[in-house]
């Protein structure tokens, strides 16, 4: 399944800046950054639950915001893209 992960982490303190880096790193491990705080991730149900647990352990729910959006297949119908963006084909060959 394709999920969109968005987050807004309060970075007014050093602890907030550390949280932001840890949240971004967790998202980068399973997905592709499409904007500064937005990731597209293709995951199965178990990977989704693991990512959700990991991110919930990092954020401060009193200051931060975390959203998950599941995109129902087919993605080509649900996601429209305009402008310049170089996406990674995770299903394609690793070496071109």
C-alpha positions in Angstrom: 0.0 0.0 0.0 1.1 3.6 -0.6 1.0 5.9 2.4 1.7 9.6 2.7 3.4 10.6 6.0 3.4 14.2 7.0 4.7 15.8 10.1 5.2 19.1 11.8 7.7 19.0 14.7 8.2 22.0 16.9 11.9 23.0 16.6 12.0 25.9 19.0 14.2 23.8 21.4 17.3 21.6 20.9 15.1 18.6 21.8 12.6 19.5 19.1 15.4 19.7 16.5 16.6 16.3 17.5 13.1 14.9 17.3 12.8 16.4 13.8 16.0 14.6 12.6 14.9 11.3 14.1 11.4 11.5 12.5 12.9 12.4 9.1 15.5 9.6 9.4 12.8 7.0 10.2 10.7 8.2 7.2 13.7 8.1 4.9 14.4 4.5 5.9 11.1 3.3 4.3 10.1 6.0 1.9 10.9 8.8 -0.4 10.8 12.5 0.5 8.5 14.5 -1.8 8.6 17.7 0.3 10.4 18.8 3.4 8.0 17.1 5.8 6.2 14.8 3.4 7.1 11.3 2.5 5.6 8.7 0.1 6.1 5.1 1.4 5.2 1.8 -0.2 4.8 -0.6 2.7 2.9 -3.7 3.8 0.7 -3.7 6.9 3.4 -4.9 9.2 5.9 -2.2 7.9 3.2 0.5 8.3 2.5 -0.5 11.9 6.3 -0.6 12.7 6.8 2.9 11.2 3.8 4.3 13.0 5.1 2.9 16.4 8.5 4.3 15.7 7.3 7.8 14.8 4.8 7.9 17.7 7.7 7.1 20.0 9.7 10.1 18.7 7.1 12.9 18.5 5.8 15.0 21.4 2.0 14.8 21.0 1.6 18.1 22.9 3.7 20.1 20.4 4.1 18.0 17.2 1.7 16.8 14.5 1.9 13.5 12.6 -0.5 12.3 9.9 -0.7 9.1 7.8 -2.8 9.0 4.7 -3.4 5.6 2.9 -3.7 5.9 -0.8 -6.0 3.3 -2.2 -4.8 1.6 -5.4 -4.5 2.3 -8.3 -2.1 5.0 -7.4 -2.1 6.4 -11.0 -5.8 7.4 -10.5 -5.4 8.8 -7.0 -2.1 10.8 -7.3 -1.6 13.5 -9.9 1.8 15.2 -10.2 2.7 18.4 -12.0 6.0 20.0 -12.3 9.6 18.7 -11.9 10.1 15.8 -9.5 12.5 12.9 -9.8 10.9 9.9 -8.2 12.7 6.6 -7.5 11.3 3.4 -9.0 11.7 1.1 -6.0 10.5 -1.8 -8.1 13.0 -1.2 -10.9 16.6 -2.4 -11.2 19.1 -1.0 -8.6 21.7 -0.3 -11.2 20.8 1.5 -14.4 
